[in-house]
Amino acid sequence: MTPRPGVQDNFLQTLVNDKTNVSVFLVNGIRLSGQLAAFDQFVVLLESGPGVQLVFKHAISTVMPVNGRGLARDRTEASTRRDEPSHL
């Protein structure tokens, strides 16, 4: 049986697919802005004006869509799946 993607993977994949502009806040308070190009278990690739940044997930505090998109869709999909438990 293949494990299902978690909330984090679903959220990040939605941001990648929709090419949503995001703010990425690091644990030291620095804010990075751009579009998520890709991610894996350990890093995210953030595209912005100057180029691409490889950001380690352990340095990230928060990822937030700039316009609030993506998050609302994830909540709607989660609320329609009553048979699946929600772990937050």
Buried (B, 14 or more C-beta within 10 A) or exposed (E): EEEEEEEEEBBBBBBBEBEBBBEBBBEEEEEBEBBBEBBEEEBBBBBEEEEEBEBEBEEBEEBBBEEEBBBEEBEEEBEEEEEEEEEE
